[in-house]
Amino acid sequence: MRILLIHSDHLKYQTKSKTRIAEEIGEEKKKGQFENALVVFTAVEKEDEKNPTAVVDNAVKEIMDVAGKVKAENIVIYPYAHLSSSLGAPDIAKEILANMESVLLSQDLPVSRVPFGWYKAFEVSCKGHPLSELSRSISSEVTEDVKEESEEEESQFYILNKGELLDIEDYTYQSEDLEKLVDYELGRGESTGEEPPHVKLMREKKLADYEPSADVGHLRWYPKGRLIRDLLSDYVYTLVTDRGAMPVETPIMYDLADEAIRVHAEKFGERQYRMTSGKKDLMLRFAACFGAFRILADSFLTWKNLPVGIYELSTYSFRLEKKGEVVGLKRLRGFTMPDLHTVCSDVEQSLQEFESQIEMCKGTGEDLDVNYEVIFRATADFMEENREWINQAAARIGKPVLMEILPKRKHYWICKMDFAALDALGRPIENPTIQIDVESGERFGITYIDSEEKEHHPYILHCSPTGSIERVICSLLEKSALDMKDKVPMLPVWLAPTQVRVIPIAERHNEYAHKLAQQIKDARIRVDVDERPETVGKKIRNAGGEWVSYVIVIGDREMEAGSELTVNVRETGQKVSMGLQELIEVIQLETKGMPFRPLPLPVDLSRRVNF
């Protein structure tokens, strides 16, 4: 914000005509005259949109300081766009100016505000003393005294185990991962600055890489990585639709002139992608909330519908993470987020649905074979009113959890559960989350009709059953990096790009190898053939490097035996003799209930591109 403070003998103004962004005013506001006035010519800038509250606080402090020094009898806030070439959105500017007036009035100061968006004639007479002309640039940063005030009320952290809140410092940890999570959450974990192992693995396995021609934090995906992303997306789709959620799709950008969207976006602070189109100030979504809430606001809901969920896989969501914090698949600026929003009638229904979603989120860790540690967060009021339920909900995790109690509500949620995997460097990877939102129903005008035909704003549960798809892959690769210490790293068979590789020993075995591969493919198993003119040993090593789940070597003996195959099993490192149908049944049992997509590469390795 830019302000020009003029201590005047008098200010006179009169409105002439309105612009398209003019605020509506009564006759009494169309002209004014003020004596011994501190006139605050004000331009609200784009930068102010990051934290309007801080801008108002900082501007008010500056105005009060100057007004006290010059002993002005009146303070006049005068919108004056000519002070800046980077103006904020009109609706935000009007709100900031109105809030400045309101805060000053609350201090019992004689303040007036000149109408916004009108062409005006004015006359100002400057007093001419050393403090009568001052210009200031007002920051959107929170000032130190505000920070100190906020720091007085800190969250309290405990270990919640079997209904008991235990002191973190005295607790004896049975889980190394939980201890690391606690240290990180309390700011005690030290960062080594190392690159997490999954970055090397995502490149080495030809899954994904940084895109140098895009903004930092945006990736290119190769066929194998795209396959894994699609399978995970299919997995979550089935997970939520089996529970009755309805899939939707909404835009990736929104107009900040929509007040509900702007207020919701402001809560996300500076990590927003902004863009302009003509006179519109637009934002790229950081979650699927905006579109989901707009759909719900335009829907006719009754108590008979609730709870009701709508689901979107937001490809993509965007967060302007700090450049130095962007790394691999763990922290991105463009990512894929499964977003489930469930409308509930009241707290009781929300808690019931929350418990169901705990089981869903917990199950994703079991399906992916990834260990989650849990942070349970709640406001002090919610904790006091729902202590028994919190104990029951935490008990569903089946192990101790970190409990954060917030002194008061800072966000739109009153209760939240975060599930995190730990990377190979001991740092958390945020995965599933569940939140009870008590603000958005009213803010976005979402209503439902109860059994007595009365209208109410609902509670809304936000849930991502896995967290972003990229972070799921990150968790899997980080787990594999840890597995390298004592066992063979691999992906779950249902996610392995190649589930079976057939290796013919010589060219004369190629035809039989392809016949075998076709039978495996017909059983909906991803299979390929390494018919390149390499040694068998090198082909087997290549299959190991690609984490192929099962490898079959075909030679004269296999062709003559017909039914018996020697299969290299990656998980155990053993060679097992089995028939083709037995192998198919083993794989089908391992992948039962999981989604399937065909191989996204040529079956013959000789025909593949080396990305």
Salt bridges, closest charged atoms under 4 A:
ASP9 OD1 - LYS127 NZ 2.76
GLU23 OE2 - ARG113 NH1 2.91
GLU24 OE2 - LYS18 NZ 2.97
GLU27 OE2 - LYS30 NZ 3.19
GLU45 OE2 - ARG2 NE 3.70
GLU47 OE2 - LYS50 NZ 3.12
GLU49 OE1 - ARG274 NH1 2.30
GLU62 OE2 - ARG136 NE 2.87
ASP65 OD2 - LYS69 NZ 3.21
ASP91 OD1 - LYS94 NZ 3.76
GLU95 OE1 - ARG262 NH2 2.54
GLU101 OE1 - ARG113 NE 3.01
GLU123 OE2 - HIS10 NE2 2.90
GLU144 OE2 - LYS147 NZ 3.52
ASP145 OD2 - LYS61 NZ 3.13
GLU153 OE2 - LYS408 NZ 3.63
GLU169 OE2 - ARG188 NH1 2.79
GLU176 OE2 - LYS180 NZ 3.26
ASP183 OD1 - ARG188 NH2 3.10
GLU185 OE2 - ARG377 NH1 2.80
GLU204 OE2 - LYS205 NZ 2.92
ASP209 OD1 - ARG203 NE 2.87
GLU211 OE1 - ARG220 NH2 3.05
ASP215 OD1 - ARG333 NH1 3.08
ASP230 OD2 - ARG226 NE 2.99
ASP230 OD2 - ARG597 NH1 3.32
ASP234 OD2 - ARG597 NE 2.71
ASP258 OD2 - ARG294 NH2 2.83
GLU266 OE2 - ARG262 NH1 2.95
ASP281 OD1 - LYS46 NZ 3.79
ASP281 OD2 - ARG274 NH1 3.88
GLU312 OE2 - ARG285 NH1 3.01
GLU321 OE1 - ARG271 NH1 3.32
GLU325 OE1 - ARG331 NH1 2.81
GLU355 OE1 - ARG396 NH2 2.68
GLU359 OE2 - ARG396 NH1 3.10
ASP369 OD2 - LYS479 NZ 3.42
GLU373 OE2 - LYS399 NZ 3.43
GLU404 OE1 - ARG377 NH1 2.57
ASP418 OD2 - ARG377 NE 2.93
ASP418 OD2 - LYS416 NZ 3.68
ASP423 OD2 - LYS330 NZ 3.13
ASP423 OD2 - ARG427 NE 3.40
GLU430 OE1 - ARG471 NH1 3.23
ASP437 OD2 - HIS462 NE2 2.76
GLU439 OE1 - LYS267 NZ 3.37
GLU439 OE2 - ARG409 NH1 2.50
GLU439 OE1 - ARG443 NH2 2.29
ASP450 OD2 - HIS456 NE2 2.71
GLU452 OE1 - LYS454 NZ 3.82
GLU470 OE2 - ARG229 NE 3.99
GLU478 OE2 - HIS198 ND1 2.83
ASP483 OD2 - LYS479 NZ 2.98
ASP528 OD1 - ARG501 NE 2.83
ASP528 OD2 - ARG608 NH2 2.83
ASP530 OD1 - ARG532 NE 2.83
GLU534 OE1 - LYS538 NZ 3.54
GLU546 OE1 - LYS224 NZ 2.89
GLU546 OE1 - ARG501 NH2 2.99
ASP556 OD2 - ARG508 NH2 3.06
ASP556 OD1 - HIS509 NE2 2.65
GLU558 OE2 - ARG557 NH2 2.94
ASP604 OD1 - HIS514 NE2 2.55
